Amino acid sequence: MALITGLGLRLAPILASDFPLRDGGLFVTMARDIRHASFGVPLFSTFNTGEVPFAYPPLGIYILALVPGDPIFTERWLPLLWSLLAIPAAYLLAREITDEWRASLAALIFAAMPVTWAIEGGGVTRALALVLLLLALWRVAILLRLPGLRNAALAGALAGLAVLTHPAVGPSGLVSGAVLFAFTATRRGAAFLSVAAAVGALISAPWLAVVIGRYGLDVILAGGSAHHTEETLGRLLTTGPSWIGALDFVLPLALLGLALVLHRRQWLLPGWLLLLLVVPGGEGRYAAIVWAMLAATGAAIIAEAVRSVGALRVAAAIGFAWLLVASVLAGYVQFHAIPISIRAEMVSAGRETFPGARFAVITDDPMLEAMMLDWFPTLSGRISVGTYQGLEWTNVARSDATVVLNDQIQRDEIPASADFVFRVSHGSASWEPAR
């Protein structure tokens, strides 16, 4: 049921567009760069100014490059596959932590939480990272219960692959693994967990060695610290743990479950959630499985109460319908693509201007801003002076300065370095020489 629900919810926004949702332009360009390099590792991506180092964890991008055909088409569908695989992975982890009934309910809640979907173009890395991390933590939980070389090797391999997929995996994975160990600590478990860590390090070490050798350690530190805790916590407070907002009843259910486990002095889930809330990048989809397990615990309390008055089926139907409708509405708001008319104008701007032309990209729609900055260089083949995507892998100062420059551009303060202005106003796109 969780998988079918998850498929239906995720398909709706994908089918509503003929283009990858939200972002993904950077990864499309990087996939093309990999193909042009005969699947070697290029020194820099040709994205935008050509200054983005090829330091991003490569697994998801290489898979995108390996799939035959246009990477833009692949980006529309591949994130859906990874996102669906995350649902059974969430169930397996929840079953190891809780019990069969709560795990099934947690998987259903997890499947409906838009924060876990990662069906945007950039989900070629984000959704894959979520799958691998959930599977790695599942195997870590099994390893701590049944220490052994085979379990250690499998857990380590999955963890290493997760690290090779997204920069936020490392901190969230380390914290999660440490929490699981802290509540099931044995000497034998510690020994084999060390083996798993060594396997994971062995798998990720070649990529780290190449990146550090080429660009220095600062690039890794800059990219790994690009997910700011204050930003994600602000999102948590405004849209809730599911990204559903005011209609989100996962939060009250989770708080009810939290109260119960605290009353029972069961500290695993509260401690795990608390640490993920403060780890950069951990608040969102990586914490979702913990929120889902707590919400399932809260739902179990309500189920017992309504069962006693013979209203379990009615309450379950109402709860499921509420979750479904709220998720559909939130998905409609969160997941959409750049309209075809704007994309066509981007292509036209590239076709009718000289190579290396520099554009100030402006929109009056905040929902389009980040998407346009990401896709303009890929679709036009020209430079967007305010595009900051990818620059987190150069240095923090450069990335922050470009964010500030883009803020100025959105206020219609056109920098002298811009040759042209690409503008979207009231849904209509146009471009002209900068004055």
C-alpha positions in Angstrom: 0.0 0.0 0.0 2.8 2.4 0.9 4.5 1.8 -2.5 1.3 2.3 -4.5 0.5 5.5 -2.5 4.0 6.8 -3.0 3.8 6.1 -6.8 0.5 7.8 -7.2 1.6 10.9 -5.3 4.9 11.2 -7.1 3.5 10.6 -10.6 1.0 13.4 -10.4 3.5 16.4 -10.6 5.8 14.5 -13.0 2.9 13.9 -15.5 1.8 17.5 -15.2 5.1 18.6 -16.9 7.1 17.6 -20.0 10.4 18.7 -18.3 12.4 17.8 -15.1 10.8 19.3 -12.1 12.6 22.2 -10.3 16.3 22.0 -10.8 18.8 19.7 -12.5 20.5 21.8 -15.1 23.9 21.6 -13.4 23.7 17.8 -13.3 22.6 17.5 -16.9 25.7 19.6 -18.0 28.0 17.5 -15.8 26.6 14.2 -17.3 27.3 15.6 -20.7 30.8 16.6 -19.6 31.4 13.0 -18.4 30.2 11.6 -21.8 32.5 14.1 -23.7 35.4 12.9 -21.5 34.7 9.3 -22.4 33.5 8.7 -18.8 36.7 9.9 -17.3 36.6 12.6 -14.6 36.8 16.1 -16.2 38.8 18.8 -14.3 35.9 21.3 -14.4 32.3 21.3 -15.6 31.4 23.4 -18.6 28.4 24.6 -16.6 27.9 28.4 -16.8 31.4 30.0 -16.5 33.2 26.7 -16.6 34.7 27.2 -13.1 32.8 24.5 -11.2 35.2 21.8 -10.1 34.3 18.2 -10.7 34.2 17.6 -7.0 30.5 16.7 -6.5 30.0 13.1 -5.3 29.9 11.4 -8.6 27.7 8.2 -8.4 24.3 9.7 -9.3 25.8 11.9 -12.0 27.7 9.0 -13.6 24.5 6.9 -13.6 22.7 9.8 -15.3 25.5 9.9 -17.9 25.4 6.1 -18.4 21.7 6.0 -19.2 21.4 6.2 -23.0 19.6 9.2 -24.5 19.1 12.8 -23.5 20.0 13.4 -19.8 17.2 15.9 -19.7 14.7 13.2 -20.5 16.3 10.8 -18.0 16.2 13.4 -15.3 12.5 13.5 -15.6 12.1 9.8 -14.7 15.2 8.5 -12.9 14.5 10.4 -9.6 11.1 8.7 -9.5 12.8 5.3 -9.5 15.2 6.2 -6.7 12.4 7.8 -4.8 10.2 4.7 -5.0 13.0 2.5 -3.8 13.4 4.7 -0.7 9.9 3.5 0.5 10.8 -0.2 1.0 14.2 0.9 2.4 12.3 3.1 5.0 10.1 0.1 5.9 13.1 -2.2 6.4 14.9 0.3 8.6 11.7 1.0 10.6 11.0 -2.7 11.1 14.4 -3.2 12.5 13.9 -0.3 14.9 10.2 -0.8 15.9 7.9 -3.6 14.9 6.1 -4.9 11.9 2.8 -2.9 12.4 4.5 0.4 13.1 7.0 -0.1 10.3 4.2 -0.6 7.8 2.5 2.6 9.0 5.8 4.5 9.1 6.5 3.5 5.5 3.1 4.7 4.4 3.6 8.1 6.2 7.2 8.3 4.8 5.8 7.7 1.3 3.3 10.5 1.6 5.8 13.1 3.0 6.7 15.4 0.1 10.1 16.1 1.8 11.1 12.5 0.9 10.0 12.6 -2.7 13.1 14.2 -4.3 11.5 13.8 -7.7 13.0 17.0 -9.0 15.8 16.8 -11.6 18.4 17.1 -8.9 16.8 14.0 -7.4 19.2 11.9 -9.6 21.6 12.5 -6.7 19.3 13.4 -3.7 16.9 10.5 -4.0 19.6 8.0 -4.7 21.5 9.2 -1.6 18.4 8.8 0.5 17.9 5.2 -0.7 21.5 4.2 0.0 21.6 5.9 3.4 18.4 4.2 4.5 19.7 0.8 3.3 23.0 1.4 5.0 21.4 2.3 8.3 19.2 -0.8 8.0 22.2 -3.0 7.6 24.0 -1.2 10.4 21.1 -1.9 12.7 21.3 -5.6 11.6 25.0 -5.6 12.1 24.7 -4.4 15.6 22.2 -7.1 16.4 24.0 -9.8 14.5 27.7 -8.8 14.3 29.6 -10.6 11.5 31.9 -10.0 8.6 29.3 -10.3 5.9 26.9 -7.8 7.5 29.8 -5.4 8.1 30.9 -5.6 4.5 27.3 -5.0 3.2 26.7 -2.1 5.6 30.0 -0.5 4.8 29.5 -0.9 1.0 26.1 0.8 1.2 27.5 3.6 3.4 30.4 4.2 1.0 28.1 4.4 -2.0 25.8 6.8 -0.1 28.8 9.1 0.6 29.6 9.0 -3.2 26.2 10.3 -4.0 25.5 13.5 -2.0 27.5 15.7 0.3 24.9 15.9 3.1 25.0 12.1 3.6 28.3 12.1 5.5 27.2 14.1 8.6 23.7 12.6 8.7 25.0 9.1 8.3 27.7 9.4 10.9 25.2 10.8 13.5 22.6 8.1 12.7 25.1 5.3 12.9 26.5 6.7 16.2 23.0 6.8 17.7 22.2 3.3 16.6 25.5 2.1 18.1 24.9 4.0 21.3 21.7 2.2 22.0 22.9 -1.3 21.1 26.6 -1.1 22.0 28.6 -4.3 22.4 32.3 -5.0 22.0 31.7 -7.4 19.2 29.3 -4.9 17.5 31.9 -2.1 17.9 34.5 -4.3 16.3 32.5 -5.1 13.2 31.1 -1.6 13.0 34.8 -0.5 12.6 35.1 -3.0 9.8 32.0 -1.5 8.1 33.5 2.0 8.5 36.8 0.8 6.9 34.9 -0.7 4.0 32.9 2.5 3.5 36.1 4.5 3.7 37.8 2.2 1.2 35.0 2.7 -1.3 34.9 6.5 -1.0 38.6 7.1 -0.6 39.5 7.1 -4.4 37.1 9.9 -5.1 38.2 11.9 -2.1 41.9 11.4 -3.1 41.2 12.6 -6.6 39.3 15.7 -5.4 41.8 16.6 -2.7 44.7 16.0 -5.0 43.2 18.3 -7.7 41.6 21.0 -5.7 42.7 20.7 -2.1 40.8 19.9 1.1 39.1 23.3 1.1 36.8 22.3 -1.8 35.5 19.3 0.2 35.0 21.4 3.3 33.2 24.1 1.3 30.9 21.7 -0.5 30.2 19.7 2.7 29.2 22.8 4.7 26.9 24.3 2.0 23.7 23.0 3.8 23.1 25.6 6.5 21.3 24.5 9.7 19.6 27.8 10.2 18.0 27.7 6.7 16.7 24.1 7.1 15.4 24.8 10.6 13.6 27.8 9.3 12.0 25.6 6.7 11.0 23.1 9.4 9.3 25.7 11.4 7.3 27.1 8.4 6.4 24.0 6.4 6.7 21.2 9.0 8.7 18.0 8.8 6.8 16.8 5.8 6.8 20.1 3.7 3.0 20.0 3.9 2.6 23.1 6.0 -0.6 23.9 7.9 -2.3 20.7 6.9 0.5 18.5 8.1 -0.8 16.1 10.8 2.5 14.1 10.8 3.8 16.7 13.2 1.1 16.3 15.9 1.1 12.5 15.5 4.9 12.6 15.9 4.7 14.8 19.0 2.2 12.4 20.5 4.5 9.5 19.7 7.4 11.5 21.1 5.6 12.0 24.4 4.9 8.3 24.7 8.5 7.2 24.1 9.8 9.8 26.5 7.3 8.6 29.1 8.6 5.1 28.6 12.2 6.3 28.7 12.9 5.0 25.2 15.5 7.5 24.1 16.6 6.2 20.7 14.1 8.1 18.5 14.2 11.4 20.4 18.0 11.4 20.5 18.3 10.5 16.9 15.8 13.2 15.8 17.5 15.9 18.0 20.9 15.3 16.5 19.6 15.3 12.9 17.9 18.6 13.6 21.2 20.2 14.4 23.4 18.5 11.8 23.7 20.5 8.5 21.3 19.0 6.0 19.9 16.5 8.4 16.6 18.3 9.2 14.9 17.4 5.9 14.6 14.1 4.1 17.2 12.4 6.3 15.2 13.0 9.4 11.9 12.0 7.7 12.2 8.4 8.7 12.5 9.3 12.3 9.5 11.6 12.1 7.6 8.8 10.4 8.4 6.3 13.1 7.3 8.7 15.8 4.2 9.5 13.9 3.4 5.8 13.5 3.8 5.5 17.3 1.4 8.4 17.8 -1.1 6.8 15.3 -0.9 3.6 17.2 -2.0 5.4 20.4 -5.0 6.9 18.5 -5.8 3.5 16.9 -6.1 1.9 20.3 -8.4 4.7 21.5 -10.8 4.6 18.6 -10.8 0.8 18.4 -12.3 0.7 21.9 -15.3 2.7 20.5 -15.5 0.7 17.3 -14.4 3.6 15.1 -11.0 2.3 13.9 -12.0 1.9 10.2 -13.6 5.3 10.0 -10.7 7.0 11.7 -8.2 5.2 9.5 -10.1 6.2 6.4 -10.3 9.9 7.5 -6.6 9.9 8.4 -5.5 8.4 5.1 -7.7 10.7 3.1 -6.3 13.7 4.9 -2.8 12.6 4.4 -3.4 12.0 0.7 -5.1 15.3 0.0 -2.6 17.3 2.0 0.3 15.6 0.2 -1.2 16.2 -3.2 -1.7 19.9 -2.5 1.8 20.3 -1.1 3.3 18.4 -4.0 1.5 20.8 -6.4 3.1 23.7 -4.6 6.6 22.2 -4.2 7.2 20.4 -7.5 6.8 22.1 -10.8 8.9 22.8 -13.9 9.9 25.9 -15.8 7.1 26.6 -18.4 7.9 25.6 -22.0 7.6 29.2 -23.2 10.3 30.4 -20.8 12.5 27.4 -21.8 12.1 28.2 -25.5 13.1 31.8 -24.9 16.2 30.6 -23.0 17.2 28.5 -26.0 16.5 31.5 -28.3 18.7 33.8 -26.2 21.6 31.4 -26.6 21.0 30.9 -30.3 20.9 34.6 -31.1 23.8 35.9 -28.9 27.6 35.5 -29.2 29.4 32.6 -27.3 30.3 33.7 -23.8 27.6 36.3 -23.6 26.8 37.2 -20.0 23.1 37.5 -18.9 21.5 38.9 -15.8 18.5 36.6 -15.2 15.5 38.2 -13.5 12.1 37.0 -12.6 9.2 38.4 -10.6 8.2 34.9 -9.5 10.2 33.7 -6.5 9.2 30.1 -7.2 11.0 30.3 -10.6 14.1 32.1 -9.5 16.3 29.2 -8.4 15.1 27.0 -11.3 15.9 29.7 -13.9 19.3 30.3 -12.5 20.0 26.6 -12.6 18.6 25.8 -16.1 19.5 29.0 -18.0 23.2 28.1 -18.6 22.3 24.6 -19.6 19.5 25.5 -22.0 21.1 28.7 -23.5 24.7 27.7 -23.4 25.4 31.2 -22.2 26.6 32.7 -18.8 24.2 33.7 -16.0 26.2 36.1 -13.8 23.9 35.5 -10.8 23.9 31.7 -11.0 25.4 30.4 -7.7 24.6 26.7 -8.2 27.8 24.7 -8.2 29.9 27.5 -6.8 29.7 26.0 -3.3 32.4 23.7 -4.6 34.8 26.6 -5.3 35.0 28.5 -2.0 32.5 30.0 0.4 33.4 33.6 -0.4 32.8 33.1 -4.1 29.5 31.4 -3.5 28.3 33.9 -1.0 29.3 36.8 -3.2 27.3 35.4 -6.2 24.3 34.9 -4.0 24.5 38.6 -3.0 24.9 39.6 -6.7 21.8 37.6 -7.6 19.8 39.3 -4.9 20.9 42.7 -6.4 19.9 41.5 -9.9 16.4 40.4 -8.6 16.0 44.0 -7.4 16.7 45.1 -11.0 20.2 46.3 -10.2 22.0 45.1 -13.4 25.8 44.7 -12.9 28.1 46.2 -15.4 29.5 42.8 -16.3 26.1 41.8 -17.9 25.8 42.0 -21.7 22.1 41.1 -21.7 19.1 40.9 -19.4 16.8 37.8 -19.5 13.6 38.8 -17.8 10.4 36.9 -16.8 7.6 39.2 -15.9 4.0 37.9 -15.2 4.9 34.6 -16.8 6.3 36.1 -20.0 10.0 35.8 -20.9 12.0 38.2 -23.0 15.6 39.3 -23.3 17.4 42.5 -24.4 20.8 44.1 -24.3 21.8 45.5 -20.9 21.6 49.3 -20.7 
